[in-house]
Amino acid sequence: MSDKPVIDPNPKKLPDILASLPAGTPIVMLNLLRFKEKAIYKDGEADYSGREAYQKYSDVAFGKVRGVGGEMVWKGKALACLLYTSPSPRDRG
């Protein structure tokens, strides 16, 4: 468990939030990510970084998002941070 603060939304609230929006309202998701030096899985450490592991996941996930009409709107590097004491080379938003 990390000693850093975490934003963990309640997924049970999502249906009510979606129902309250007018039809066709775009939905934007923002992921603030922090990567480990080495990716760690249930069966141990990988021979690649957490950033590389996320890229492998993203290659599949973004294909699925595009398949239902979604798109990536923005991708960038965190230069400052309000939730953590300082940005790390591992941070990406």
Secondary structure, 3 states (H helix, E strand, C coil): CCCCCCCCCCHHHHHHHHHCCCCCCCCCCCCCEECCCCCEECCEECCCCHHHHHHHHHHHHHHHHHHCCCCCCCCCCCCCCCCCCCCCCCEEC
